[in-house]
Amino acid sequence: DLKSIYVEGIRNIDLTDLLYANELGYKIKLLGIAQIRKNNLINFVYPCLVDKNELISKVSGVFNGIVVESDFCKKSFFQGEGAGSQPTATSVLCDIIDLCDNDPENDIDGDGLCADEDVCPYDSENDADGDGVCGDLDVCPGGDDNLDSDDDGTADLCDLCPNDVDNDLDQDGLCGDVDACPNDADNDADGDGVCGDVDVCPGFDDNLDSDSDGLADGCDVCPNDAFNDLDNDSFCADVDDDDDGDGSPDFLDTDDTNPFICLDSDLDGCDDCISGTFDASNDGDDADADGLCDLGDSCPNDADNDADADGICGDVDTCPNDADNDADADGICGDVDDCVGIYDECGVCAGDNSSCSDCAGIPNGDTVEDCAGVCGGDAVEDCAGVCGGDSVEDCAGVCGGDSVEDCAGVCGGDSVEDCAGVCGGDAVEDCAGVCGGDSVEDCAGVCGGDAVVGGCDNVCGSTAVEDCAGVCGGDAYVDDCGVCDGMNASQDCAGVCDGTAEYDDYGVCGGTNECLSSSPIPQNTFTILSNGQVLYHSTNDMVGFQFDINWCSDTNLCPANSEENSISSVSGGDTENWTIQFSNNSDSSEILGFFIDDQLNDYTLSAGCGVLMVLDFTGNVHSISDGDWSGPGAVPLDLTFDECDGCENQLGSEYPNMFILSQNYPNPFNPITNIEFTTFENSFVRLVVFDINGRHVKTLISNYLVEGSHEVKWDAKNSFGKEMPSGVYIYQLTTNNMISSKRMTLLR
C-alpha cells in the first residue's frame, strides 16, 4: 500500500537497496502516480517494496494517461479508460530487478561483475592463468599464451616441442631441438654418423672409402679403384692389367691413368700411345726438335712452345715474349716498350696524376689544406696558436688581452659616450627610455605610475581599512542591533533587537498557544466525532495520515459484518487540497490522506488545531486501529472517537499505545549513540537506520521481542562495516501495528 512509498524518489535507488529488499524477501516496483491539479496533469514515480510473487505489471483504477521515463523502465506511456472527475490513478510500472544497467546479459558468466565492468565477461574465472587472455578465448588455459619460445604459434605449456618450431617434423617422438637427426625418422639407422635424409649410402658406413674416390665402399662398384674402371672394360683397376686401356700393360705404362701416355719403345722421342692406343710405328715426327712429337705437340713449329703463355704459339705470335701482346697498342711489344701505357699529366708512365695533384685532386693545382686539415679551408691560427681560435691582440699588444681604446682614443681608458653621444657625458635614459628624462617607477614597478604605499596594511596600492573589530581588512560589521560582528544574535524571532518575542508550541513567533484554549482536544491528539468531523490538535507539521475504522452492526454486535457500514464521501477541512482515499470492507473502512510533491511543503498541514476533514458515513464506530501520521518532525498522535453506546465486544475509546520510541542519546554523537524504546505487548520488532535520502544503512534489530524496555547501540557503521559520514540519519521502529521514526545527527 502507499505506506510503503519512499518519497525520496527513484534517483536514490542503488544496489544496496536491491540487496536489502532481496534479504527481506521483497522486490522493488516503480509506482506511477498521476494527479490533475488545477487542470494540470502531474506525474510522480516512486519505488515500492512488494512481495516477490507480485505480478510484474498491473494497473488499478482508471486514469487518462501517464508518461514515465526512467533509467530502469526506459520511456513508457500508460493510457487508461479516462477518469472523468476522478483524476487520481496508480499503476505499477516495472520491477527493479536489473542489477547490471548497461549489461543486457546481466553478468552472463556469474562472476559478480557486470559486462560493462568485467574485463572477461564470458570467463567466470577472469583469466585464471594471468596471461592477459580471457579463459573463453585462451588457447592454452593454465599457461601463458604470450610465452612461445619457438614462435610456432603454440604457447609453450601446450606445445609438445616448445623449442622446436617444426614440432618433431620426422615424427620419431624426439623434438627437433634434441633430435640428432630431426629430418630422419630412423635416426641414422646404419649408425655411420650421417642422418638418413642426407646419407649418400644408406645401410653402409659413409666414412669407409678405401680408394678415396668420394664413394663409400658399400656403394662403390670399384671400392679399391679410385678411377672406377677408367677404361670401362668392366674390370676395376685393382684386377685390370691395363687400367687406361691404351694397349700397354700397366707394368710397362709410365702413366696407367692416361691412354695417351705409355712408353717410347722405339726411342724416336715420341710416345708410342700418342694416338690414344699403343702404336710404335705411328707415333709421328718432331718438326721443331723440342722433344715432343708433332702429333702430341700443341706448338709443333715452336720450340719454345708459347714461351709467354698467351695461348699463341711463338711461330705466329707478334709479340712472342709479351703475354699482353702490346697492351698499349703503340706498336711496341711490352718486353721492349719503355712505357707500357701512357704518361699522366705529372709525366709518370701509366700514372694517375696523384704525384702532382693538390689536396683537391687537381694536377699541378695550388689548393692547400688550412690549419684544421680542410682542403681549401680558411681556418688560421690566432695569436695564441689555436687553429680557428678568436684570440687577438688588444690595443696594448697583449694576445687575448681586454684593453680597448675608449671614446677618447686612450688604450685602457674609461671614457664612454652617454645616451646623447657625448664622450664623457653624464646624460642617462629614464625608465621610459628617454635620454635625460625624469620618469621613475612607482611602488608597483610601473614607469611613471602613481601607486603609493597605503592602507592599514601599508601595502603598495592598498585601500584596506580596519573593520569594526579593529582587524585590518576584516569582514566584521555592525549588525542591525548596533553590535560589532553580532550577527543579529540579539534579535528575537520577530527581528526586534533585544525583543522578547518567542516561538510558541506551534512554531508561531510571538504566538499565544491559542489552540491550547480554543481546541476541545488535548495536544497531539485527533478525535472523530459522531457527526463525522475529524478534529486534530498537533504541535508538529504533518504531510500524511492513515487509520482504519472498525464498525459495529446496528444491533450493536461487534465487530460488524455488513456492507451497510461504510464511508460514502470525504469533504472539507484543512486537508481539502490533499488526496484522501478510502476503501470500505464489510467490517472496517481504511482512510488514507497524503500530499506528495517535489519539495514536500506546498500543502503541509502546519502545527495547530481545527477540522482535519468531514466523513459522511453510515454505521456505528466500534474502534480505530492502524493509525499512523507522518511529516517533518511529526510525533505519533493519540486517537479518540465517539464510541457507540451499548456496543458489545467494543475495545474501548482510546487508541492503545503500542510502543514508545525515545530520542537517541547522546545527540549529536560520535561515533556511538544509544536508542531506547518500550513495547507494551510481545511483538515482532524491526529497528532500521536510513540516511536522510531514505537509503537503507543498517538493520539494528529484526526479531521477536517480549514487552518491556529495550536498548541498542549504533556505532555509525553500515551493514558492510563501513564508517558513515557526518550527517542526519533516520532511525525507524516498526511493529505489527505501528511505525515511528526519529532523527539523529552524526558529527565526526
Secondary structure, 3 states (H helix, E strand, C coil): CHHHCCCCCHHHCCHHHHHHHHHCCEEEEEEEEEEEECCEEEEEEEEEEEECCCCCCEEECCCCEEEEEECCCEEEEEECCCCCCCCCEEEEEEEECCCCCCCCCCCCCCCCCCCCCCCCCCCCCCCCCCCCCCCCCCCCCCCCCCCCCCCCCCCHHHCCCCCCCCCCCCCCCCCCCCCCCCCCCCCCCCCCCCCHHHCCCCCCCCCCCCCCCCCCHHHCCCCCCCCCCCCCCCCCCCCCCCCCCCCCCCCCCCCCCCCCCCCCCCCCCCCCCCCCCCCHHHCCCCCCCCCCCHHHCCCCCCCCCCCCCCCCCCCCCCCCCCCCCCCCCCCCCCCCCCCCCCECCCCCECCCCCCCECCCCCECCCCCECCCCCECCCCCECCCCCECCCCCECCCCCECCCCCECCCCCECCCCCECCCCCECCCCCECCCCCECCCCCECCCCCECCCCCEECCCCEECCCCCECCCCCECCCCCECCCCCECCCCCCECCCCCECCCCCECCCCCECCCCHHHHHCCCCCCEEEECCCCEEEEEECCCECEEEEEEEEECCCCECCCCCCCCEEEEEECCCCCCCEEEEEECCCEEEEEEECCCCCCCCCCECCEEEEEEEEEEECEEEEEEEEEEECCCCCCCEEEECCCCCCECCCCCECCCCEEECCCECCCECCCEEEEEEECCCEEEEEEEEECCCCEEEEEEEEEECCEEEEEEECCECCCCCECCCEEEEEEEECCCCEEEEEEEECC
